[in-house]
């Protein structure tokens, strides 16, 4: 018997070895995904900044109730993280400088969250906004990571990893003003 198909039969005998399925993601699909992530994080930081500005952390909309991170809660988190950490220098810095001057640092936090939220939402200076947010919450995670208190390990990395990706990828160039600025300034526009 021959290995070739009988005359008139156009089928071939192919190997049935299964190959893993691959999905080629287009640049446009990735850009849209990162833009959605950027906009989502922009809304998170903008809503928390607004909660700090109006002084309300709990909301009841009838069918839905939720909380946002307002100043008293932010102050509590900073105090809890810095007083329980074994990362002495960082905890001491927050205990001796930030918390005693929380009036200033609370206002600073609100302004940074507002600016970063708007920057991420509209895609302008988006990488800088992501770095700014990383600098705000990174030290808190480090203090909780090196502490005596038990904290869910992934609480802060859920924020940190997407912000790190947004700091690396120029997500504001799709559906954001960074795209227009990059077209105007070319490689000189780092965002």
Secondary structure, DSSP 8 states (H G I E B T S, - for coil): --SS--TT------------------HHHHHHHHHHHHHHHHHHHHHHHHHHHHT--EEE-SS-EEE---HHHHHHHHHHHHHHBS-HHHHHHIIIIIGGGHHHHHHHHHHHHHHHHHHHHHTSSHHHHHHHHHHHHHHHHHHHHTBSS---TTTTHHHHHHHHHHHHS-GGGSSSHHHHHHHHHGGG---
